[in-house]
Amino acid sequence: MLISASAQSPVLVAAMRVPERSHSLAVPARGLGARRRGGAPTLVGVGGLRDPAGDADVLTAAFPAGLIDDVRIVLAVMPGAGSPPIAPFEVEVEGETVAIPTRLYNEEPETGPRGRLTATQREILHCLYSRHHDGLVRQRHLERILVSREPWVVPFVMRLAGEYVLEIIEAISRGLPGLSTPGSPERRLYGEFIARNPAFFARTERRVVSYWSCNHRWRYVTFGSYPGCVLLEAFRAAVEERVGRAWPRHTPPPLTGT
């Protein structure tokens, strides 16, 4: 269930709504060795100068090349943004490298244009808005993609597992119950993604530990009791089932007092 602003503390709501802006040039991280299509974006925005075509290139690069026509249709219904998308991060999806923006600043489109999108195009829209600067918007769109079995949706979900909003982490756990079931489609889907992206998962682990220590340790004294740790262990079980061996750990063991 989406946590309403009225049900949260003023501090949490403020934290979820603060825009995370950057005045520096944002470019994709360097490669993971997977296939890349031509024309990867290099310009996102510098010193307040906007290039709408550049924004479209950045957002298109967040998805596999086979979805490019659908992504363009989605972008056509999205309002313009006052600031460019920032700091794309690269991951591999079924052998192809995609570059997903850390944050975007477009307002949500009106209901009418959204209603004309296909099911795939709606998933693309929800994926993009799961990167929105407003935490409430991120959570609302995240909850629409958790049931997806598309490999290109997985990095959008997993990136949110490494962020600071506790309600979003809890929403992921609720929305992926199959992660705790051996042999489930969710385990296969997420296990395959992690196996292809070990560095991304390692960064996610470190981010979860850092946000726990900085923001949530007062409530969850041990890391093992923190919902983010529980979710990481479910992801770990998925990849270990996929590769048939123990997976490197970058967090405290879940049953320790640290």
C-alpha positions in Angstrom: 0.0 0.0 0.0 1.3 3.5 -0.8 2.1 5.4 2.3 0.2 8.7 2.2 1.9 12.0 3.1 -0.6 12.5 6.0 0.4 9.2 7.6 4.1 10.0 7.7 6.2 12.2 9.8 7.0 15.7 8.4 10.7 14.8 8.4 10.1 11.7 6.3 7.8 13.4 3.8 10.2 16.2 3.4 13.0 13.7 2.7 11.0 11.9 0.2 10.1 15.1 -1.7 13.4 16.9 -1.8 14.6 17.2 -5.4 18.1 15.7 -5.8 19.6 18.0 -8.4 23.1 18.2 -9.8 24.7 21.1 -11.6 27.5 19.0 -13.1 27.5 17.2 -16.4 26.0 13.8 -16.0 27.2 11.0 -18.3 26.9 7.2 -18.2 29.4 5.1 -16.3 31.9 3.2 -18.4 31.1 -0.2 -19.8 30.4 -3.7 -18.5 31.5 -5.3 -21.7 28.0 -6.1 -23.0 26.6 -5.0 -26.4 25.9 -1.3 -26.8 23.8 0.3 -29.5 25.2 3.3 -31.4 24.5 6.9 -30.4 24.9 6.5 -26.6 24.0 9.8 -24.9 26.9 12.0 -24.0 25.1 15.3 -23.1 22.5 15.6 -20.4 22.8 19.2 -19.4 25.5 21.7 -18.5 25.2 25.0 -16.6 21.4 25.2 -17.1 21.5 24.8 -20.9 18.9 22.3 -22.0 18.9 19.9 -25.0 15.5 18.2 -25.2 16.7 15.9 -27.8 19.6 15.0 -25.5 17.1 14.2 -22.7 15.2 11.8 -25.1 18.5 10.1 -26.0 19.3 9.6 -22.3 15.9 8.1 -21.5 15.8 5.9 -24.6 19.2 4.5 -23.5 17.6 3.2 -20.3 16.0 0.3 -22.3 17.1 -2.4 -24.7 17.2 -1.4 -28.4 14.2 -3.6 -29.3 12.0 -1.2 -27.3 13.1 2.0 -28.9 9.9 2.7 -30.8 7.8 2.0 -27.6 10.0 4.3 -25.6 9.6 7.1 -28.1 5.9 6.8 -27.9 6.1 7.0 -24.1 8.4 10.1 -24.2 5.9 11.8 -26.4 3.2 11.8 -23.7 5.6 12.9 -20.9 5.7 16.6 -20.0 9.0 18.4 -20.4 11.3 18.7 -17.4 12.9 21.9 -15.9 16.1 20.0 -15.2 17.8 17.2 -17.2 17.9 13.5 -16.0 21.1 13.0 -14.1 23.9 10.4 -13.5 22.9 7.4 -15.6 24.2 4.1 -14.2 25.0 1.2 -16.5 23.8 -2.4 -16.1 23.6 -5.4 -18.4 20.2 -6.8 -19.5 20.3 -10.0 -21.5 23.7 -9.1 -23.0 22.9 -5.5 -23.8 24.1 -2.5 -21.7 21.5 0.0 -20.8 22.1 3.4 -19.0 19.4 4.3 -16.5 19.2 7.8 -15.1 19.5 8.1 -11.3 16.8 10.8 -11.2 14.5 12.5 -13.6 12.4 15.7 -13.2 9.4 15.4 -15.6 6.0 15.9 -14.2 3.6 12.9 -14.5 1.5 12.9 -17.7 -2.2 13.4 -17.7 -4.4 10.3 -17.4 -5.8 10.7 -21.0 -2.6 10.2 -22.9 -1.5 7.5 -20.6 -4.7 5.6 -21.3 -3.7 5.2 -25.0 -0.4 3.4 -24.2 0.0 -0.4 -24.7 0.8 -2.6 -21.7 4.5 -2.6 -22.6 4.5 1.2 -23.0 2.8 1.6 -19.6 5.5 -0.6 -18.0 8.2 1.7 -19.7 6.4 4.7 -18.3 6.3 3.3 -14.8 9.9 2.3 -15.0 10.9 5.8 -15.9 8.9 7.5 -13.1 10.4 5.0 -10.6 13.5 7.3 -11.1 11.5 10.5 -10.2 13.0 12.9 -7.7 9.9 12.7 -5.6 9.9 9.6 -3.4 6.1 9.3 -3.3 6.0 9.3 -7.1 8.8 6.7 -7.2 6.9 4.4 -4.9 3.6 4.8 -6.8 5.1 3.8 -10.1 7.3 1.1 -8.5 4.3 -0.7 -7.2 3.0 -1.0 -10.8 6.0 -2.8 -12.1 6.7 -5.3 -9.3 4.5 -7.9 -11.0 6.4 -7.6 -14.3 8.5 -10.6 -15.5 10.4 -8.5 -18.1 14.2 -8.6 -17.6 14.5 -4.9 -18.4 12.3 -4.0 -15.5 14.5 -5.7 -12.9 17.3 -3.0 -12.7 14.6 -0.3 -12.0 13.4 -2.3 -9.0 16.8 -3.3 -7.7 18.1 0.3 -7.8 15.2 1.3 -5.4 16.2 -1.5 -3.1 19.5 0.4 -2.5 17.8 3.7 -1.7 16.9 5.3 1.6 13.1 5.3 1.8 12.0 2.5 4.1 8.5 2.4 2.7 9.9 1.7 -0.8 12.0 -1.2 0.5 9.0 -2.7 2.3 6.9 -2.3 -0.9 9.5 -4.3 -2.9 9.5 -7.1 -0.3 5.7 -7.2 -0.4 5.6 -7.1 -4.2 8.1 -9.9 -4.7 6.9 -12.7 -2.5 8.3 -15.3 -4.8 11.8 -14.4 -3.9 11.5 -16.6 -0.9 10.3 -19.6 -2.9 13.0 -21.9 -4.5 12.6 -22.3 -8.2 10.0 -19.5 -8.5 9.9 -17.2 -11.7 10.9 -14.2 -9.5 14.0 -16.1 -8.2 15.0 -17.0 -11.7 14.5 -13.5 -13.0 16.3 -11.6 -10.3 19.0 -14.3 -9.9 19.9 -14.1 -13.6 20.1 -10.3 -13.4 22.4 -10.3 -10.3 24.6 -13.0 -11.9 25.1 -10.7 -14.9 25.7 -7.6 -12.8 27.8 -8.5 -9.7 29.4 -5.1 -9.4 25.9 -3.4 -9.4 24.7 -5.8 -6.7 27.8 -5.2 -4.6 27.2 -1.4 -4.8 23.5 -2.0 -3.8 24.6 -4.0 -0.8 27.0 -1.2 0.3 24.3 1.4 -0.2 21.8 -0.6 1.9 24.3 -0.9 4.8 25.2 2.8 4.6 21.5 4.0 4.6 20.8 1.7 7.5 23.7 3.0 9.5 22.9 6.7 8.8 19.1 6.8 8.8 17.6 3.7 10.3 19.9 2.3 13.0 18.0 4.0 15.8 15.0 1.9 14.9 16.7 -1.4 13.7 19.7 -1.8 16.1 21.1 -4.8 14.3 21.5 -4.9 10.5 19.9 -8.3 10.4 16.6 -6.8 11.6 16.5 -4.1 9.0 14.1 -4.7 6.1 16.8 -3.8 3.6 18.9 -6.6 4.9 16.0 -9.1 4.7 15.5 -8.1 1.1 19.2 -8.4 0.2 19.2 -11.9 1.6 16.3 -12.8 -0.6 18.2 -11.5 -3.6 21.3 -13.4 -2.5 19.3 -16.6 -2.3 18.1 -16.0 -5.8 21.5 -15.6 -7.3 23.0 -18.5 -5.4 20.3 -20.7 -6.7 21.0 -19.4 -10.2 24.8 -20.0 -10.1 24.9 -23.0 -7.7 27.4 -21.5 -5.3 27.9 -19.0 -2.5 27.8 -15.4 -3.6 30.3 -12.8 -2.4 29.0 -10.8 0.5 29.5 -7.0 1.0 27.3 -6.6 4.1 27.5 -7.8 7.7 26.2 -11.3 8.1 22.5 -11.0 8.9 22.5 -12.6 12.3 25.3 -10.6 13.9 24.9 -7.7 16.2 26.5 -5.2 13.9 
